[in-house]
Amino acid sequence: MTRRSRRAVALLAGAACLLNITISASAEPAGSWPSLLGPPEALAPEVSAAIERVWTAPTLRRRVHAPSARVPLEVYRAFLDTPDVTAAAARFLKLASYGIQVLDDDRYEADHGDGARGFSQVLQRNPRRRVIFSKGEHTGPILGTVRGYALTVLELEPRGDSVDAALTAYIYVDDRVAAGVARLLTTSLGALADRKLTEGLRTTAAVAEWAVDPSGSFCEWLAREPFAAGRRDRIVAVLPSCARTGLPRAARDPGSRHEVHIRARAARAE
């Protein structure tokens, strides 16, 4: 495949930008608003307008299945809901290079470092479904900067000790030429496009499987990383083996040299 084709496929993924992190809308769009969401007035006006556009006139609609994750459902959900932790672990494992900045529990930004960046908001969260709105842009030498939106419904199905994930993505590319390229590539290279769409789910599965590995190396890594306590707690809650090693050393051992140093600095400040 030529460099131009590869970049165009990257654009397709960039339009749905935060599917890297992260659907039961299996029918064709009907009406001006997806019935699985609440009233549009509950969302910011710009988000509602973008969802209406992507729902009524999608450039692409794809339903794909990701490979099964060999972890319990609650573990898989924990990593879906902490995309910053998942991204950091993926960088450590050299599975991906993107970064995530958390804005609040439901909103986050991503930078892929290759000209693609975007924003995602979780609109609906229940035990077996996530509905996510994303907007992103991709800048490249061929098409310049192209912007797009995506509405993604992620469905989770536990099967014994594994989790199957299927997503339906409605994607709107806000550029006529880029939209045509995306449609053409999806028709001729559908399998490659689907692989790009499931890339984030495959990364999440790999990180979750590392987390449950009996070696305990994930817990050691988690203990070293400077995550906010609330983010770390979400992971530790589903991984009891990390309950002790999942805390910074000062929190595990009040008498540690690090904690004594902190107390001494506080005393001097007083």
C-alpha atoms as one frame of an Amber mdcrd trajectory, in Angstrom:
protein
   0.000   0.000   0.000   1.317   3.474  -0.890   2.155   6.142   1.664  -0.860
   8.114   0.430  -3.182   5.201   1.111  -1.716   4.648   4.561  -2.228   8.295
   5.451  -5.791   8.225   4.201  -6.501   5.162   6.343  -4.962   7.010   9.276
  -7.369   9.847   8.521 -10.263   7.418   8.737  -9.102   6.411  12.195  -8.413
  10.020  13.117 -11.941  11.083  12.287 -13.153   8.688  14.949 -10.146   9.776
  16.924 -10.680   8.428  20.380 -11.830   4.984  19.503  -8.369   4.148  20.962
  -9.458   4.157  24.096 -13.259   3.919  23.034 -22.580   0.334  20.702 -26.634
  -1.554  20.518 -27.479   0.595  17.568 -27.310  -2.064  14.868 -30.012  -0.610
  12.636 -29.585   2.154  10.100 -29.941   5.671  11.519 -33.574   6.768  11.706
 -34.860  10.181  12.680 -32.696  13.116  13.629 -31.631  11.857  17.059 -30.491
   8.426  18.317 -33.178   6.903  20.506 -30.624   5.280  22.819 -29.593   8.728
  24.090 -31.551  11.043  26.314 -32.966  14.367  25.100 -30.521  16.564  23.154
 -31.189  19.450  25.543 -29.252  17.537  28.216 -26.009  18.044  26.266 -24.013
  21.110  25.299 -25.514  22.693  22.133 -22.381  22.092  20.043 -22.291  18.431
  21.067 -25.994  17.956  20.271 -25.544  19.589  16.862 -22.576  17.362  16.013
 -24.413  14.205  17.112 -27.418  15.130  14.979 -25.150  15.648  11.970 -23.261
  12.372  12.384 -26.498  10.456  13.028 -28.483  11.791  10.082 -25.713  12.025
   7.467 -22.790   9.752   8.419 -19.883   9.515   6.013 -19.347   5.957   7.214
 -21.131   3.452   9.379 -19.184   0.407  10.510 -19.974  -2.423  12.896 -16.947
  -4.454  13.882 -15.938  -7.031  16.481 -12.694  -6.863  18.422 -10.743  -9.940
  19.515 -11.852 -11.310  22.888 -10.109 -10.062  26.016  -9.166 -12.883  28.395
 -10.134 -11.002  31.551 -13.233 -10.642  33.767 -15.780  -8.056  32.653 -15.164
  -5.779  35.644 -11.433  -5.616  34.849 -12.070  -4.778  31.202 -14.549  -2.058
  32.180 -12.068  -0.527  34.621  -9.505  -0.002  31.876 -12.143   1.329  29.472
 -13.132   3.888  32.097  -9.541   4.952  32.900  -8.159   5.622  29.408  -5.276
   7.632  30.862  -4.059   4.579  32.805  -4.556   2.354  29.762  -2.627   4.747
  27.509   0.266   5.006  29.976   0.460   1.215  30.286   0.323   0.861  26.492
   3.252   3.269  26.142   5.186   1.315  28.764   4.534  -1.924  26.874   5.356
  -0.174  23.567   1.925  -1.066  22.206   0.989   2.542  21.394   2.319   6.073
  21.668  -0.812   8.171  22.213  -1.440  10.196  25.348  -4.673  10.930  27.229
  -5.503  13.955  29.366  -8.504  13.513  31.659 -10.806  16.529  31.946 -13.347
  14.853  34.244 -14.918  11.415  34.685 -16.653  11.553  31.301 -14.471  13.820
  29.144 -10.911  13.496  27.960  -8.523  14.627  25.253  -6.093  12.545  23.233
  -2.978  13.299  21.209  -1.704  10.572  18.918   1.527  12.410  18.104   1.119
  11.789  14.367  -1.045  14.774  13.493  -4.219  13.298  15.015  -5.779  14.677
  18.178  -9.264  14.868  19.564 -11.803  14.989  22.351 -14.220  12.344  23.654
 -17.193  12.394  25.981 -18.904   9.334  27.445 -22.618   9.959  26.975 -23.929
   6.728  28.441 -22.356   4.201  30.745 -23.979   0.977  31.913 -22.549  -2.451
  32.792 -22.479  -3.715  29.204 -22.557  -0.595  27.067 -20.683   2.642  26.518
 -21.897   5.365  24.155 -19.166   7.835  23.240 -19.114  11.055  21.243 -15.783
  12.011  19.707 -14.491  14.870  17.639 -11.044  14.997  16.192  -8.769  16.367
  13.568  -5.925  14.981  11.526  -3.241  17.119   9.894  -1.184  15.663   7.071
   0.760  16.790   3.999  -1.820  15.528   1.484  -5.216  16.736   2.696  -4.103
  19.319   5.250  -6.241  19.510   8.382  -9.437  17.468   8.258 -11.976  17.406
  11.074 -14.563  14.805  11.905 -17.044  13.507  14.458 -18.019  10.049  15.605
 -20.762   8.478  17.663 -19.677   5.096  18.927 -21.701   2.444  20.722 -19.570
  -0.190  22.432 -21.267  -3.413  23.526 -19.618  -5.819  25.967 -20.567  -9.482
  26.285 -18.953 -11.656  28.989 -18.276 -15.239  27.914 -16.849 -17.280  30.760
 -13.429 -15.826  31.602 -13.386 -13.559  28.552 -15.140 -10.472  27.202 -16.277
  -9.979  23.622 -16.522  -6.397  22.393 -18.444  -5.108  19.375 -18.654  -1.516
  18.278 -20.844   0.380  15.895 -19.318   3.653  14.733 -21.106   6.445  12.902
 -18.453   8.751  11.451 -18.838  12.141   9.802 -15.824  13.546   7.933 -16.120
  17.318   7.570 -14.347  17.542   4.216 -15.793  16.448   0.872 -12.520  15.152
  -0.606 -11.467  13.379   2.575 -14.941  11.864   2.930 -14.688  10.457  -0.592
 -11.263   8.985   0.130 -12.564   7.430   3.346 -15.531   5.822   1.547 -13.280
   4.520  -1.229 -10.784   2.985   1.175 -13.511   1.444   3.295 -14.924  -0.217
   0.179 -11.583  -1.474  -1.127  -9.727  -1.979   2.156 -12.543  -2.691   4.596
 -10.573  -5.161   6.708  -7.775  -2.637   7.219 -10.263   0.099   8.126 -11.952
  -2.212  10.631  -8.598  -3.029  12.166  -7.929   0.675  12.672 -11.331   1.114
  14.322 -10.669  -1.719  16.783  -7.101  -0.675  17.503  -8.022   0.992  20.782
 -10.023  -2.025  21.962  -7.166  -4.376  21.149  -4.823  -2.132  23.135  -7.246
  -2.080  26.079  -7.491  -5.880  25.989  -3.705  -6.288  25.941  -3.254  -3.950
  28.922  -6.055  -5.640  30.882  -4.544  -9.083  30.220  -1.171  -7.821  31.448
  -2.881  -6.526  34.598  -4.235  -9.967  35.534  -0.993 -11.784  34.758   0.167
 -13.683  37.887   3.667 -12.188  37.627   2.431  -9.040  39.377   4.518  -6.799
  37.134   1.520  -4.603  36.366   0.961  -3.867  40.064   4.614  -2.904  40.439
   4.334  -0.592  37.449   1.097   0.951  38.764   2.732   1.683  42.116   5.482
   3.677  40.402   3.243   5.784  38.172   2.095   9.249  39.381  -1.626   8.769
  38.828  -4.152  10.660  40.909  -5.464   8.533  43.767  -8.970   8.313  42.302
  -7.688   6.960  38.996  -5.490   4.379  40.722  -8.335   3.369  43.037 -10.547
   2.369  40.111  -7.957  -0.166  39.003  -7.091  -1.422  42.472 -10.799  -1.984
  43.197 -10.941  -4.740  40.552  -7.421  -6.064  41.144  -7.112  -7.040  44.823
  -3.547  -8.218  44.193  -2.625  -4.561  43.618  -4.274  -3.358  46.824  -0.904
  -2.946  48.543   1.576  -2.563  45.727  -0.906  -0.289  43.949  -0.164   2.517
  46.424   2.831   4.841  46.479   5.451   3.684  48.937   4.831   6.577  51.346
   1.173   5.557  51.630   2.061   1.899  52.234   4.749   2.609  54.824   4.288
   5.775  56.926   7.798   5.294  58.272   9.487   5.270  54.884  12.340   7.683
  54.213  10.219   9.435  51.588   7.381  10.069  54.068   9.806  11.228  56.794
  11.297  13.694  54.294   7.832  15.048  53.474   6.992  15.470  57.176  10.314
  17.225  57.803   9.696  19.698  54.980   6.197  20.402  56.355   7.589  21.021
  59.846  10.169  23.466  58.476   7.413  25.307  56.580   5.451  25.753  59.795
